[in-house]
Amino acid sequence: MSKITDVAKRANTSISTVSRVLNGTAKVKKETRDRILEAIEELGYKPLTRKEEVRQTKTIGLIVPDIENPFFGKMAKAIAGIANDYDYNILLLNVEGIKSQKEMLISSVEEKVDGIIYTSSYRCEEIIKKAKLDQFPIVVMDREIRNIKVNTVSVNNEYAGFIATEHLLKLGHRKIAFIAGPESMQVSVQRQAGYERALQTQGVDIDTSLILNGDFKMESGYKIMKKLLGSNPDISAVVAANDLMAIGALNYANYKGLKIPKDISIIGFDDIELASSITPKLTSVSYPLERMGELAIKSILSQIKEKDSETEMVTLFPELRPRESTGKY
């Protein structure tokens, strides 16, 4: 049985162009259109449509940005457990491994699963629009989408940044640095906004020299901590936008002979398993992953059952997990 990828290959064009011809959603050059139609006839390709009865795979696709990040492994485990309770399996896809085949991302996935839980910011709006065009069940997880009607399950990351910083302020810290993620990442921007709001609430001026951007990886946390202590040796605490960078910062502090939390306090986000097993144990802000997964799975199943179900946007709140890496100043 031929697939849309076979048609694209035979017609020497992209999957998205084949999709546009099939759906009549945009103008395509006559020469390209004729080539695609000829390929469809030669291959005997019959596109699936959600308007018809289609075979259920009993599988839900979970698309994550970076499977090497333990947070997404933890998320996948939680979602898979909940999906199994509903007799569904999870197909895990890593965006890092798909970037070289951008056009194939959504079309190839739709053939293998009954719905998609999408957690990456990579091509997010494009993916959503394609799924909605195909009447394909989709839930966006941990991303707030304001300009497209789509089901979302997110966490209030501004609040997460606020409670992390507030915790340090209550311990007496005032010179608190922030290791942010990439400037383009919504999660990092929101957590930084919470950090700044907490400082302002306590009348602490925001010092931009104490805010540096990393890439959510442990090595960047290590390097940025080195820069921070080099230029501001009197900082007493650090908020890192995820646990991996916090652990990298902690490793550099240990390397410099600093005692944690006596000399410097460090806090992260995501509460990965490593956070509670390192020495000292890392204070972190924890996501309600099981509740998020339950809501996402139920949303997908609702869309499978009723294609015209109402759009739901749910926001949950995280919880602070105080541990050994933070202490009084």
Secondary structure as UniProt FT lines:
FT   HELIX           4..11
FT   HELIX           15..23
FT   HELIX           30..43
FT   TURN            50..51
FT   STRAND          59..64
FT   TURN            67..68
FT   HELIX           70..85
FT   TURN            86..87
FT   STRAND          89..94
FT   HELIX           95..97
FT   HELIX           99..104
FT   HELIX           105..110
FT   TURN            111..112
FT   STRAND          115..118
FT   TURN            122..123
FT   HELIX           124..133
FT   TURN            134..135
FT   STRAND          138..141
FT   STRAND          151..155
FT   HELIX           157..170
FT   TURN            171..172
FT   STRAND          176..180
FT   TURN            183..184
FT   HELIX           186..201
FT   TURN            202..203
FT   HELIX           208..210
FT   STRAND          211..213
FT   HELIX           218..231
FT   TURN            233..234
FT   STRAND          237..240
FT   HELIX           243..255
FT   TURN            256..257
FT   TURN            260..263
FT   STRAND          265..269
FT   HELIX           273..276
FT   STRAND          283..286
FT   HELIX           289..305
FT   TURN            307..308
FT   STRAND          313..316
FT   STRAND          319..321
FT   TURN            324..325
//
